[in-house]
Structure formats: structure tokens, C-alpha cells
Amino acid sequence: MGSPSRHQLEPGFVLHQRPYRDTSLIVDLFTASQGRISVVARGVRKAKSRLAPLLQPFQPLLVSWVARGELGTLTAVESDGVPFILNRRVLISGFYVNELLVRLLHRDDPHPDLFKAYLDVLQHLSALQLSSAKVSIDEQVSLRWFEKQLLDELGYALVLDHEVSSGEGIRDDALYHYYLEQGPVLVESPQSENMLNTGSSGERDFVRIHGKSLFDIARGVFRDEVSLRESKRLMRAALAVHLGTKPLHSRELLNGLRAPNFKTKATELR
């Protein structure tokens, strides 16, 4: 093992934490310079710990740590600004974004553009007010935009501008089968029919989606509820390829927090 490396006052956020031994925590952080890291925060579960109040989700931090292999040691933490305040329902969307990063990012793999996208989605979510009539639409748009940025950064960018069998540009009013391992194919094309009838199980995994929705995903501007619904379905399927079969805890939390005020739109968000 090489010499430990020291990192001083790097911008970052807490993604997740779990108990470690009697008084410590293992904390997953998303940092601007090193991507996702895991560190031991020693003694922070003691009653008089001054660091514990800072190690909370959505709080901008400056963190210092010593890296030793996959698990480093936290040496200092200080606030780097006002926390992002998310209302009761939007809070689950924040946890959903954090869980995606924990599940999909490799440790010590820098993603500075994704870190900026993370800041942007927290700003968008914190700006939403529960009483606003547009909150569910704006929340969905923010999540779809971040999901696209995440897939792009991980090297799994969706094909959104052309039909993969012919290379022709996407048509706004056309209907496509989006094959998760390849891209969009016109529903009425011979190739799509052939893939449905003779393809392997992976080739038969597809989402039906209109060209308009593909355009909207590419631009991050959604024109109607059909586009939002189709985009959510495609993003969920595309992420599931990489998430595997283990369910997301944030979706379980969403189910637990359902109340009459949230009932009609909550399931449309993720």
C-alpha cells in the first residue's frame, strides 16, 4: 500500500452515513475533486461531538481527510454555506438523488461536471414550494434532467437524436421502441419487428416512446404530461440496467410518507 494522501478543505456533501463501532460513522461523501469517497468519522456519535451537526445531507461542506485505500479518515469539517432546505415531499427526491450517486458512482472517480449538476438539482429542489400548483411538474423536470446528466457522466448516454437502425433523425410525431442496449428503433420498421420476434432477452427489453419525448429529454424541456410520463419510464428502465435488482430505499420512503395531500402526484415523481 502506498503512502496516505491528504486532502484539505475540499467542497463536498454527505450522501449517506452508517454507524461504525461504538462512537464513529462511515460517511459517504460526494466531493468536487475526488468524486465519491468513504471516510471514517471518529467519535462523532459522542454526545458532545461538534462535527455531528455538520455531517448532514444537503449541507455544503469543506472536508479534509486522509485517504488510505478505499476507506479514509475524516480529519476536519466546516460549513461552506447555508444548507439546502427541502420540503417534506421534495426531501425524498433529494434522498433519491443521493442514493443514485451512492449506488452508481465508483469511489475516487472525479466527476466535476456531475458535482455542478448536483448543486444545480439541489438548488432547483430547494426552490420548490409545497403550495405551488407547478411543484410536481418542476420536480419531475429536475429529476429527469439530473438522471440524464448522471447517465452521460457514467458513459451510458442515451441515444436521443437518431434512429439506430437507419441513422435517420428522430421524428417528433413518430413512435419508437427504445431498446435499452441499443437505442430507438421505429415501431413499424422491419428491424423492430425482427428484434421482437427473434432477438435475445436483452434485445426485447424496450420502452415505447414518442420522438417528441426523446427531443424533450435531450433539451430538458418537457412540453406535456405524456412527455414527462414517457421520459420517466425510459429513465427508470435505463437506470435499472445499472442499479440491478436491489430496490432503492428512497422509493420505499416515498411510499411511507404518502399522505392525502401528496397522494395524486407522488408516484409520478420517480
Backbone as JSON, one array per atom type, in Angstrom:
{
  "sequence": "MGSPSRHQLEPGFVLHQRPYRDTSLIVDLFTASQGRISVVARGVRKAKSRLAPLLQPFQPLLVSWVARGELGTLTAVESDGVPFILNRRVLISGFYVNELLVRLLHRDDPHPDLFKAYLDVLQHLSALQLSSAKVSIDEQVSLRWFEKQLLDELGYALVLDHEVSSGEGIRDDALYHYYLEQGPVLVESPQSENMLNTGSSGERDFVRIHGKSLFDIARGVFRDEVSLRESKRLMRAALAVHLGTKPLHSRELLNGLRAPNFKTKATELR",
  "N": [[0.83, -1.19, 0.0], [0.54, 2.25, -0.85], [1.82, 5.49, 0.27], [-0.27, 7.41, 2.49], [-2.61, 9.8, 1.23], [-3.27, 13.27, 1.59], [-6.03, 15.42, 1.87], [-7.27, 18.65, 1.75], [-9.78, 20.76, 2.93], [-11.81, 20.42, 0.91], [-14.57, 21.06, -1.26], [-17.71, 19.52, -0.6], [-20.41, 17.08, -0.08], [-22.47, 15.29, 2.22], [-23.58, 12.11, 1.43], [-24.49, 9.7, 2.51], [-24.61, 7.9, 5.61], [-23.45, 5.6, 8.12], [-23.47, 3.67, 11.15], [-20.38, 2.99, 12.87], [-18.46, 0.93, 14.69], [-18.38, 1.84, 18.19], [-18.64, 4.63, 18.56], [-18.35, 5.98, 16.19], [-18.75, 6.91, 12.68], [-19.22, 5.66, 9.34], [-18.93, 7.52, 6.53], [-20.28, 8.4, 3.46], [-19.21, 10.57, 1.03], [-19.71, 13.12, -1.43], [-17.5, 14.66, -3.39], [-16.0, 17.6, -4.85], [-13.5, 17.33, -6.07], [-12.6, 14.67, -5.9], [-14.7, 12.96, -6.37], [-16.95, 10.38, -5.34], [-16.29, 9.43, -2.05], [-15.36, 7.4, 0.78], [-15.23, 7.7, 4.25], [-14.0, 7.33, 7.62], [-15.54, 8.8, 10.3], [-14.44, 9.66, 13.21], [-15.56, 9.27, 16.51], [-17.84, 10.87, 16.27], [-20.35, 10.21, 17.1], [-20.51, 10.63, 19.75], [-21.92, 12.37, 22.55], [-21.11, 15.06, 22.82], [-19.99, 15.78, 20.41], [-18.73, 18.04, 18.04], [-18.77, 17.91, 15.35], [-20.84, 16.33, 14.42], [-23.4, 17.73, 13.98], [-22.84, 18.96, 11.54], [-22.48, 16.96, 9.68], [-24.6, 16.27, 7.77], [-27.08, 15.5, 5.26], [-27.29, 17.52, 2.27], [-26.03, 19.78, 3.17], [-23.7, 22.15, 2.37], [-20.25, 21.58, 2.48], [-16.84, 21.94, 3.62], [-14.37, 19.68, 3.49], [-11.84, 17.74, 5.06], [-9.52, 15.1, 4.75], [-7.7, 12.02, 5.23], [-6.58, 9.79, 2.9], [-6.62, 6.33, 2.69], [-6.4, 3.64, 0.93], [-9.57, 2.19, 0.21], [-11.05, 3.25, 2.28], [-10.94, 6.14, 3.98], [-9.87, 8.57, 6.49], [-11.66, 10.96, 8.19], [-10.62, 14.22, 8.89], [-11.22, 16.9, 9.35], [-14.01, 19.16, 9.3], [-16.0, 21.75, 7.98], [-18.59, 24.22, 7.66], [-19.74, 25.25, 4.45], [-21.53, 27.09, 3.6], [-25.06, 27.96, 3.47], [-27.4, 25.44, 4.4], [-29.21, 23.42, 2.0], [-32.62, 23.63, 2.0], [-35.16, 21.38, 1.93], [-38.54, 20.74, 1.27], [-41.11, 18.6, 2.78], [-42.01, 16.56, 0.91], [-40.31, 16.95, -1.3], [-37.93, 16.43, -0.11], [-37.6, 13.65, -0.24], [-37.01, 13.33, -2.92], [-34.49, 14.5, -2.91], [-33.11, 12.62, -1.32], [-33.35, 10.47, -3.05], [-31.74, 11.28, -5.26], [-29.26, 11.35, -3.92], [-29.03, 8.63, -3.29], [-28.84, 7.45, -5.81], [-26.29, 8.37, -6.55], [-24.65, 7.14, -4.62], [-25.08, 4.46, -5.23], [-24.27, 4.22, -7.92], [-21.88, 5.57, -8.54], [-18.39, 5.02, -8.77], [-15.89, 4.7, -6.24], [-13.57, 7.35, -5.57], [-13.48, 8.48, -8.12], [-13.31, 11.12, -10.02], [-15.83, 13.55, -10.82], [-16.31, 16.35, -11.87], [-18.16, 17.89, -13.42], [-20.55, 16.57, -12.91], [-20.72, 17.06, -10.2], [-21.31, 19.78, -10.23], [-23.78, 19.6, -11.5], [-25.16, 18.3, -9.49], [-25.2, 20.27, -7.49], [-26.84, 22.08, -8.85], [-29.29, 20.65, -9.1], [-30.04, 20.41, -6.42], [-30.41, 23.11, -5.82], [-32.6, 23.66, -7.51], [-34.56, 21.92, -6.43], [-34.75, 22.87, -3.8], [-35.89, 25.3, -4.24], [-38.53, 24.82, -4.75], [-41.9, 25.16, -3.74], [-44.27, 23.81, -1.52], [-46.9, 24.58, -1.76], [-47.19, 25.41, -4.34], [-48.77, 25.2, -7.52], [-47.39, 24.12, -9.62], [-45.49, 22.46, -8.62], [-45.15, 19.62, -8.79], [-44.64, 19.14, -11.49], [-42.29, 20.7, -11.95], [-40.59, 19.42, -10.2], [-40.38, 16.83, -11.28], [-39.17, 17.49, -13.75], [-36.69, 18.46, -12.86], [-35.6, 16.11, -11.76], [-35.54, 14.34, -13.98], [-33.75, 15.7, -15.61], [-31.39, 15.61, -14.05], [-30.99, 12.84, -13.91], [-30.4, 12.28, -16.59], [-27.98, 13.73, -16.86], [-26.42, 12.25, -15.1], [-26.32, 9.66, -16.3], [-24.99, 10.38, -18.66], [-22.47, 11.2, -17.62], [-21.53, 8.82, -16.57], [-20.94, 7.4, -18.77], [-22.97, 6.17, -20.13], [-24.67, 7.36, -21.96], [-27.83, 8.22, -23.35], [-29.18, 7.48, -26.59], [-30.53, 9.97, -28.39], [-31.03, 11.44, -30.64], [-31.14, 10.18, -33.12], [-32.4, 7.46, -35.12], [-31.48, 4.14, -34.56], [-31.31, 2.01, -36.37], [-31.43, 2.96, -39.0], [-30.1, 5.36, -38.96], [-31.35, 7.73, -39.4], [-32.68, 10.97, -38.53], [-34.47, 11.63, -35.46], [-38.02, 11.69, -35.47], [-40.48, 13.99, -34.59], [-43.23, 13.25, -34.29], [-43.25, 10.51, -34.46], [-43.42, 7.05, -33.35], [-41.43, 5.07, -31.23], [-39.57, 2.09, -30.42], [-37.56, 1.98, -27.73], [-34.72, 0.39, -27.39], [-32.92, -0.85, -24.74], [-30.27, -1.61, -24.79], [-29.38, -0.59, -27.14], [-30.79, 1.62, -28.53], [-33.2, 3.96, -30.0], [-35.68, 2.57, -32.16], [-37.75, 2.69, -34.95], [-41.16, 1.88, -34.49], [-42.66, 0.66, -36.55], [-40.7, -0.37, -38.17], [-38.87, -2.88, -40.07], [-36.67, -3.93, -38.68], [-37.3, -3.57, -35.97], [-39.52, -5.24, -35.73], [-38.3, -7.69, -36.26], [-36.51, -7.87, -34.1], [-38.26, -8.07, -31.99], [-39.38, -10.55, -32.48], [-37.3, -12.42, -32.78], [-35.11, -11.71, -31.28], [-32.61, -11.7, -28.59], [-33.12, -11.91, -25.0], [-32.24, -9.48, -23.93], [-32.37, -7.84, -26.17], [-35.06, -7.66, -26.47], [-35.88, -6.01, -24.46], [-37.4, -3.11, -24.08], [-38.64, 0.28, -24.3], [-41.58, 1.93, -25.09], [-41.81, 4.93, -26.81], [-42.4, 8.3, -27.8], [-41.04, 10.31, -30.45], [-41.06, 13.02, -29.82], [-40.82, 13.01, -27.05], [-38.22, 12.03, -26.74], [-36.76, 14.15, -27.85], [-37.43, 16.06, -25.94], [-36.23, 15.06, -23.6], [-33.55, 15.33, -24.36], [-33.3, 18.11, -24.48], [-34.15, 18.94, -22.01], [-36.55, 20.17, -21.6], [-39.88, 19.88, -21.17], [-42.86, 19.24, -22.84], [-45.47, 18.37, -22.31], [-47.71, 16.3, -20.28], [-47.64, 13.7, -21.27], [-45.11, 13.49, -22.4], [-43.53, 13.83, -20.09], [-44.3, 11.56, -18.64], [-43.53, 9.42, -20.34], [-40.81, 9.92, -20.45], [-40.0, 9.56, -17.81], [-40.47, 6.81, -17.6], [-38.62, 5.76, -19.44], [-36.18, 6.67, -18.34], [-36.2, 5.41, -15.83], [-36.07, 2.72, -16.64], [-33.6, 2.71, -18.0], [-31.8, 3.37, -15.94], [-32.22, 1.2, -14.27], [-30.89, -0.89, -15.5], [-28.3, -0.56, -14.65], [-28.5, -0.33, -11.91], [-29.36, -2.78, -11.0], [-31.15, -5.42, -9.29], [-31.7, -4.75, -6.66], [-33.83, -2.88, -4.64], [-34.47, 0.7, -4.53], [-34.06, 2.52, -1.59], [-35.11, 5.04, -1.2], [-37.41, 5.13, -2.72], [-39.0, 3.43, -1.25], [-39.23, 4.96, 1.05], [-40.73, 7.05, 0.02], [-43.19, 5.8, -0.39], [-43.87, 5.34, 2.27], [-44.27, 7.9, 3.22], [-46.53, 8.84, 2.03], [-49.39, 10.84, 2.0], [-52.74, 12.25, 2.28], [-52.53, 14.81, 1.03], [-50.47, 14.48, -0.75], [-51.06, 12.42, -2.39], [-52.0, 12.17, -5.08], [-50.0, 12.9, -6.92], [-47.56, 11.89, -6.1], [-46.52, 9.39, -6.91], [-45.75, 9.85, -9.47], [-43.28, 10.96, -9.57], [-40.81, 9.57, -9.37]],
  "CA": [[0.0, 0.0, 0.0], [1.32, 3.46, -0.93], [1.68, 6.46, 1.34], [-1.58, 8.04, 2.53], [-2.7, 11.13, 0.62], [-4.04, 14.2, 2.41], [-6.87, 16.36, 1.13], [-7.6, 19.74, 2.67], [-10.85, 21.73, 2.69], [-12.42, 20.18, -0.4], [-16.04, 21.15, -1.25], [-18.36, 18.22, -0.65], [-21.7, 16.86, 0.56], [-22.77, 13.95, 2.76], [-24.57, 11.32, 0.7], [-25.03, 8.61, 3.34], [-23.75, 7.56, 6.75], [-23.87, 4.43, 8.86], [-22.67, 3.51, 12.37], [-19.12, 2.23, 12.8], [-18.01, 0.68, 16.06], [-19.24, 2.38, 19.24], [-18.85, 6.09, 18.57], [-17.95, 6.56, 14.91], [-19.59, 6.71, 11.5], [-18.66, 5.64, 8.0], [-19.66, 8.55, 5.79], [-20.06, 8.54, 2.02], [-19.21, 11.98, 0.64], [-19.52, 13.45, -2.84], [-16.6, 15.81, -3.37], [-15.77, 18.23, -6.15], [-12.23, 16.95, -6.69], [-12.32, 13.23, -5.85], [-15.91, 12.18, -6.59], [-17.48, 9.74, -4.13], [-15.3, 8.85, -1.16], [-15.86, 6.88, 2.05], [-14.29, 8.03, 5.32], [-14.41, 7.11, 8.99], [-15.64, 10.0, 11.14], [-14.22, 9.07, 14.53], [-16.09, 9.93, 17.7], [-18.91, 11.85, 16.02], [-21.6, 9.78, 17.75], [-20.47, 11.04, 21.15], [-22.91, 13.41, 22.82], [-20.56, 16.41, 22.71], [-19.28, 15.96, 19.14], [-19.03, 19.29, 17.34], [-18.86, 17.66, 13.92], [-22.07, 15.62, 14.07], [-24.44, 18.57, 13.36], [-22.47, 19.34, 10.18], [-22.47, 15.8, 8.77], [-25.98, 16.05, 7.39], [-27.31, 15.67, 3.81], [-27.67, 18.79, 1.65], [-25.26, 20.84, 3.79], [-22.4, 22.36, 1.71], [-19.16, 21.41, 3.42], [-15.44, 21.84, 3.27], [-13.94, 18.49, 4.23], [-10.43, 17.32, 4.99], [-9.4, 13.69, 5.1], [-6.52, 11.27, 4.82], [-7.03, 8.64, 2.12], [-5.84, 5.09, 2.8], [-7.17, 2.62, 0.26], [-10.97, 2.52, -0.05], [-11.66, 3.89, 3.45], [-10.07, 7.14, 4.56], [-10.2, 9.08, 7.82], [-12.04, 12.37, 8.21], [-9.79, 14.97, 9.84], [-11.82, 18.19, 9.67], [-15.2, 19.54, 8.55], [-16.59, 23.04, 8.29], [-19.66, 24.62, 6.77], [-19.38, 26.03, 3.26], [-22.7, 27.83, 3.15], [-26.35, 27.64, 4.07], [-27.94, 24.16, 3.91], [-30.37, 23.41, 1.1], [-33.8, 23.21, 2.75], [-36.12, 20.7, 1.06], [-39.78, 20.47, 1.99], [-41.32, 17.2, 3.17], [-42.06, 15.64, -0.22], [-39.11, 17.12, -2.12], [-36.83, 15.8, 0.62], [-37.42, 12.3, -0.75], [-36.29, 13.46, -4.19], [-33.09, 14.71, -2.56], [-32.55, 11.32, -0.92], [-33.28, 9.66, -4.27], [-30.54, 11.7, -5.98], [-28.11, 10.87, -3.16], [-28.92, 7.17, -3.39], [-28.31, 7.15, -7.14], [-24.84, 8.61, -6.55], [-24.01, 6.1, -3.81], [-25.19, 3.16, -5.91], [-23.75, 4.17, -9.29], [-20.54, 6.13, -8.69], [-17.25, 4.32, -8.2], [-15.12, 5.53, -5.32], [-12.36, 8.05, -6.02], [-13.59, 8.72, -9.56], [-13.78, 12.52, -10.05], [-16.86, 13.97, -11.79], [-16.58, 17.77, -11.55], [-19.38, 18.37, -14.07], [-21.67, 15.99, -12.18], [-20.81, 17.78, -8.93], [-22.04, 21.0, -10.53], [-25.18, 19.22, -11.75], [-25.74, 18.0, -8.18], [-25.52, 21.58, -6.9], [-27.97, 22.66, -9.58], [-30.56, 19.97, -8.78], [-30.4, 20.8, -5.05], [-30.95, 24.47, -5.89], [-33.93, 23.58, -8.1], [-35.48, 21.28, -5.49], [-34.97, 23.72, -2.63], [-36.71, 26.45, -4.64], [-39.92, 24.43, -4.92], [-42.76, 25.36, -2.59], [-45.3, 22.78, -1.48], [-48.2, 25.13, -2.13], [-47.2, 25.78, -5.75], [-49.5, 24.27, -8.39], [-46.47, 23.53, -10.59], [-44.38, 21.81, -7.95], [-44.91, 18.26, -9.23], [-44.02, 19.2, -12.82], [-40.93, 21.19, -11.81], [-39.82, 18.39, -9.51], [-40.09, 15.8, -12.27], [-38.22, 18.02, -14.72], [-35.38, 18.48, -12.21], [-35.09, 14.75, -11.62], [-35.22, 13.79, -15.31], [-32.54, 16.38, -16.08], [-30.25, 15.09, -13.32], [-30.77, 11.46, -14.34], [-29.71, 12.32, -17.88], [-26.6, 14.13, -16.62], [-25.73, 11.13, -14.45], [-26.04, 8.65, -17.31], [-23.95, 10.93, -19.54], [-21.19, 11.19, -16.91], [-21.1, 7.44, -16.35], [-20.63, 6.79, -20.06], [-24.14, 5.43, -20.6], [-25.56, 8.37, -22.54], [-28.9, 7.73, -24.2], [-29.25, 7.94, -27.97], [-31.75, 10.79, -28.4], [-31.14, 12.28, -31.83], [-31.29, 9.45, -34.37], [-32.88, 6.09, -35.09], [-30.23, 3.41, -34.65], [-31.25, 1.06, -37.49], [-31.24, 3.67, -40.27], [-29.3, 6.57, -38.78], [-32.15, 8.92, -39.68], [-33.01, 11.78, -37.37], [-35.72, 11.35, -34.75], [-39.18, 12.49, -35.91], [-41.26, 14.45, -33.44], [-44.52, 12.59, -34.16], [-43.11, 9.07, -34.65], [-43.37, 6.21, -32.16], [-40.22, 4.25, -31.26], [-39.17, 1.17, -29.37], [-36.2, 2.31, -27.29], [-34.06, -0.81, -26.89], [-32.03, -0.33, -23.72], [-28.88, -1.9, -25.13], [-29.01, -0.03, -28.45], [-31.34, 2.94, -28.78], [-34.55, 3.98, -30.56], [-35.97, 1.97, -33.46], [-39.13, 2.94, -35.32], [-42.02, 0.75, -34.17], [-43.1, -0.05, -37.75], [-39.57, -0.78, -39.0], [-38.6, -4.33, -40.11], [-35.71, -4.33, -37.65], [-38.0, -3.67, -34.69], [-40.33, -6.46, -35.78], [-37.39, -8.82, -36.18], [-35.98, -7.94, -32.75], [-39.33, -8.56, -31.13], [-39.68, -11.97, -32.75], [-36.15, -13.34, -32.74], [-33.99, -11.19, -30.51], [-32.33, -12.23, -27.27], [-33.93, -11.25, -23.97], [-31.8, -8.09, -23.84], [-32.85, -7.1, -27.34], [-36.5, -7.47, -26.36], [-36.13, -5.05, -23.41], [-37.54, -1.8, -24.71], [-39.66, 1.21, -23.81], [-42.27, 2.64, -26.18], [-41.66, 6.36, -26.56], [-42.53, 9.15, -28.98], [-39.88, 11.13, -30.78], [-41.17, 14.28, -29.09], [-40.29, 12.8, -25.7], [-36.77, 11.93, -26.86], [-36.3, 15.51, -28.01], [-37.6, 16.78, -24.67], [-35.17, 14.6, -22.7], [-32.29, 15.92, -24.82], [-33.28, 19.55, -24.2], [-34.55, 19.22, -20.64], [-37.77, 20.99, -21.64], [-40.95, 18.92, -21.4], [-43.99, 20.01, -23.38], [-46.77, 17.95, -21.8], [-47.65, 15.2, -19.33], [-47.25, 12.47, -21.97], [-43.66, 13.53, -22.5], [-42.98, 13.58, -18.76], [-44.57, 10.17, -18.26], [-42.67, 8.55, -21.15], [-39.42, 10.17, -20.08], [-39.77, 8.88, -16.53], [-40.43, 5.37, -17.86], [-37.35, 5.45, -20.09], [-35.08, 6.89, -17.4], [-36.24, 4.36, -14.82], [-35.58, 1.48, -17.26], [-32.18, 2.86, -18.3], [-31.06, 3.31, -14.68], [-32.36, -0.14, -13.7], [-29.86, -1.74, -16.1], [-27.06, -0.4, -13.89], [-28.78, -0.46, -10.49], [-29.62, -4.16, -10.65], [-32.47, -5.78, -8.75], [-31.88, -4.23, -5.31], [-34.69, -1.69, -4.71], [-34.0, 1.96, -3.95], [-34.71, 2.8, -0.32], [-35.83, 6.3, -1.29], [-38.76, 4.84, -3.22], [-39.75, 2.89, -0.11], [-39.55, 6.1, 1.9], [-41.82, 7.78, -0.62], [-44.43, 5.08, -0.09], [-44.17, 5.52, 3.68], [-44.65, 9.28, 3.51], [-47.74, 9.26, 1.33], [-50.48, 11.4, 2.79], [-53.76, 12.73, 1.34], [-52.11, 15.98, 0.26], [-49.45, 14.12, -1.73], [-51.41, 11.13, -2.96], [-52.28, 12.11, -6.51], [-48.86, 13.11, -7.78], [-46.3, 11.4, -5.55], [-45.97, 8.26, -7.65], [-45.3, 10.27, -10.79], [-42.03, 11.7, -9.49], [-39.61, 8.78, -9.55]],
  "C": [[0.87, 1.24, 0.0], [1.09, 4.37, 0.26], [0.29, 7.08, 1.32], [-1.53, 9.42, 1.9], [-3.63, 12.0, 1.45], [-4.8, 15.18, 1.51], [-7.4, 17.39, 2.12], [-8.74, 20.61, 2.13], [-11.42, 21.62, 1.28], [-13.94, 20.34, -0.3], [-16.66, 19.76, -1.37], [-19.69, 18.21, 0.08], [-21.75, 15.45, 1.12], [-23.85, 13.3, 1.9], [-25.27, 10.31, 1.61], [-24.07, 8.39, 4.5], [-24.33, 6.34, 7.46], [-22.96, 4.25, 10.08], [-21.43, 2.65, 12.13], [-18.56, 2.13, 14.21], [-18.91, 1.44, 17.03], [-19.58, 3.85, 19.05], [-18.6, 6.76, 17.22], [-18.98, 6.3, 13.82], [-18.7, 6.45, 10.29], [-19.54, 6.55, 7.15], [-19.28, 8.5, 4.32], [-20.23, 10.01, 1.67], [-19.1, 12.09, -0.87], [-18.72, 14.74, -2.88], [-16.34, 16.33, -4.78], [-14.53, 17.68, -6.84], [-12.01, 15.46, -6.8], [-13.55, 12.37, -6.11], [-16.43, 11.6, -5.29], [-16.34, 9.13, -3.33], [-16.01, 8.32, 0.09], [-14.8, 7.13, 3.11], [-14.88, 7.6, 6.66], [-14.4, 8.45, 9.71], [-15.59, 9.53, 12.58], [-14.85, 9.94, 15.63], [-17.29, 10.84, 17.49], [-20.25, 11.44, 16.62], [-21.58, 10.05, 19.26], [-21.39, 12.25, 21.35], [-22.38, 14.81, 22.58], [-19.8, 16.64, 21.41], [-19.7, 17.25, 18.46], [-19.19, 19.08, 15.84], [-20.19, 17.06, 13.51], [-23.14, 16.51, 13.44], [-24.13, 18.97, 11.92], [-22.61, 18.19, 9.2], [-23.88, 15.37, 8.43], [-26.13, 16.22, 5.88], [-27.68, 17.11, 3.47], [-27.02, 20.0, 2.32], [-23.94, 21.01, 3.03], [-21.27, 22.36, 2.75], [-17.81, 21.67, 2.78], [-14.87, 20.73, 4.13], [-12.46, 18.23, 4.01], [-10.34, 15.87, 5.44], [-8.04, 13.15, 4.65], [-7.0, 10.01, 4.14], [-6.06, 7.48, 2.31], [-6.67, 3.98, 2.16], [-8.61, 3.1, 0.04], [-11.62, 3.3, 1.09], [-10.66, 4.84, 4.09], [-10.52, 7.54, 5.97], [-10.5, 10.57, 7.72], [-11.21, 13.09, 9.26], [-10.38, 16.31, 10.21], [-13.03, 18.42, 8.77], [-15.6, 20.94, 8.96], [-17.66, 23.38, 7.26], [-19.12, 25.43, 5.61], [-20.59, 26.78, 2.71], [-23.95, 27.37, 3.86], [-26.85, 26.31, 3.54], [-29.07, 24.37, 2.92], [-31.56, 22.84, 1.88], [-34.82, 22.65, 1.77], [-37.38, 20.4, 1.85], [-40.04, 18.97, 2.07], [-41.29, 16.25, 1.99], [-40.78, 15.73, -1.05], [-37.89, 16.53, -1.44], [-36.56, 14.4, 0.1], [-36.72, 12.33, -2.11], [-34.8, 13.71, -3.94], [-32.41, 13.42, -2.15], [-32.41, 10.38, -2.13], [-32.02, 10.0, -5.07], [-29.29, 11.2, -5.25], [-27.91, 9.36, -3.32], [-28.42, 6.74, -4.77], [-26.79, 7.31, -7.16], [-24.1, 7.53, -5.76], [-23.98, 4.78, -4.57], [-24.4, 3.1, -7.23], [-22.33, 4.73, -9.46], [-19.49, 5.21, -8.07], [-16.52, 5.27, -7.25], [-13.91, 6.16, -6.02], [-12.32, 8.23, -7.53], [-14.16, 10.12, -9.75], [-14.8, 12.77, -11.16], [-17.21, 15.43, -11.52], [-17.84, 18.32, -12.2], [-20.62, 17.82, -13.36], [-21.83, 16.66, -10.82], [-21.57, 19.09, -9.14], [-23.51, 20.71, -10.78], [-25.89, 18.89, -10.44], [-26.1, 19.29, -7.45], [-26.76, 22.18, -7.55], [-29.29, 21.99, -9.2], [-30.98, 20.27, -7.35], [-30.98, 22.21, -5.03], [-32.37, 24.46, -6.45], [-34.94, 23.0, -7.11], [-35.77, 22.17, -4.29], [-35.82, 24.93, -2.96], [-38.19, 26.12, -4.76], [-40.69, 24.64, -3.62], [-43.92, 24.39, -2.66], [-46.65, 23.29, -1.96], [-48.32, 25.47, -3.61], [-47.93, 24.74, -6.59], [-48.57, 23.54, -9.34], [-45.4, 22.67, -9.94], [-44.11, 20.41, -8.49], [-44.24, 18.24, -10.6], [-42.57, 19.64, -12.7], [-40.03, 20.15, -11.14], [-39.43, 17.27, -10.48], [-39.04, 16.26, -13.27], [-36.81, 18.02, -14.12], [-34.77, 17.1, -12.1], [-34.7, 14.14, -12.96], [-33.92, 14.41, -15.83], [-31.31, 15.81, -15.36], [-29.95, 13.65, -13.73], [-30.03, 11.4, -15.66], [-28.24, 12.71, -17.69], [-25.8, 12.99, -16.0], [-25.38, 10.05, -15.45], [-24.94, 9.12, -18.27], [-22.57, 10.81, -18.89], [-20.64, 9.78, -16.73], [-20.73, 6.73, -17.65], [-21.76, 5.97, -20.64], [-25.16, 6.37, -21.24], [-26.6, 7.73, -23.45], [-28.77, 8.28, -25.62], [-30.59, 8.67, -28.14], [-31.97, 11.56, -29.7], [-31.33, 11.52, -33.14], [-31.79, 8.02, -34.11], [-31.72, 5.16, -35.41], [-30.17, 2.46, -35.84], [-30.95, 1.75, -38.81], [-30.31, 4.86, -40.17], [-30.07, 7.85, -39.04], [-32.49, 9.66, -38.39], [-34.35, 11.39, -36.76], [-36.82, 12.28, -35.28], [-40.07, 12.77, -34.71], [-42.51, 13.6, -33.21], [-44.44, 11.07, -34.29], [-43.05, 8.34, -33.31], [-42.2, 5.23, -32.31], [-40.26, 3.2, -30.16], [-37.74, 1.56, -28.99], [-35.61, 1.05, -26.64], [-32.9, -0.38, -25.97], [-30.56, -0.58, -24.04], [-28.43, -1.23, -26.43], [-29.48, 1.4, -28.65], [-32.7, 2.85, -29.44], [-34.63, 3.36, -31.95], [-37.45, 2.23, -33.75], [-39.99, 1.69, -35.09], [-42.37, -0.05, -35.43], [-41.95, -0.54, -38.62], [-39.39, -2.3, -38.99], [-37.65, -4.77, -39.01], [-36.39, -4.48, -36.3], [-38.84, -4.95, -34.64], [-39.45, -7.69, -35.62], [-36.84, -8.98, -34.77], [-37.02, -8.46, -31.77], [-39.53, -10.06, -31.26], [-38.51, -12.9, -32.49], [-35.02, -12.89, -31.85], [-33.79, -11.91, -29.2], [-33.17, -11.46, -26.25], [-33.54, -9.79, -23.84], [-32.32, -7.25, -24.99], [-34.35, -6.88, -27.29], [-36.87, -6.5, -25.23], [-36.2, -3.66, -24.02], [-38.62, -1.0, -24.01], [-40.27, 1.89, -25.02], [-42.26, 4.14, -25.85], [-41.78, 7.14, -27.86], [-41.26, 9.97, -29.2], [-39.88, 12.45, -30.03], [-40.57, 14.15, -27.69], [-38.77, 12.67, -25.71], [-36.15, 13.31, -27.03], [-36.35, 16.26, -26.68], [-36.55, 16.36, -23.65], [-33.85, 15.28, -23.08], [-32.18, 17.38, -24.42], [-33.6, 19.89, -22.75], [-35.76, 20.12, -20.54], [-38.91, 20.08, -22.07], [-42.24, 19.64, -21.72], [-45.35, 19.58, -22.84], [-46.59, 16.76, -20.88], [-47.27, 13.87, -19.99], [-45.74, 12.39, -22.06], [-43.0, 13.24, -21.15], [-43.13, 12.12, -18.36], [-43.66, 9.21, -19.04], [-41.2, 8.71, -20.76], [-39.07, 9.49, -18.76], [-39.62, 7.38, -16.75], [-39.1, 4.97, -18.48], [-36.19, 5.6, -19.11], [-35.04, 5.79, -16.34], [-35.68, 3.06, -15.39], [-34.08, 1.56, -17.52], [-31.34, 2.78, -17.03], [-31.09, 1.91, -14.09], [-31.32, -1.1, -14.26], [-28.6, -1.72, -15.24], [-27.27, -0.54, -12.38], [-28.95, -1.91, -10.06], [-30.97, -4.33, -9.98], [-32.72, -5.23, -7.35], [-32.71, -2.95, -5.36], [-34.03, -0.47, -4.08], [-34.77, 2.24, -2.67], [-35.54, 4.08, -0.38], [-37.24, 6.1, -1.84], [-39.63, 4.24, -2.11], [-40.14, 4.0, 0.85], [-40.71, 6.9, 1.34], [-43.15, 7.11, -0.31], [-44.84, 5.3, 1.36], [-44.66, 6.91, 4.03], [-45.91, 9.72, 2.8], [-48.81, 9.71, 2.31], [-51.51, 11.93, 1.82], [-53.31, 13.89, 0.48], [-51.16, 15.62, -0.88], [-49.92, 13.0, -2.65], [-51.46, 11.13, -4.48], [-51.03, 12.16, -7.36], [-47.58, 12.42, -7.31], [-45.7, 10.3, -6.4], [-45.48, 8.64, -9.02], [-43.89, 10.83, -10.76], [-40.81, 10.85, -9.82], [-39.95, 7.47, -10.25]]
}
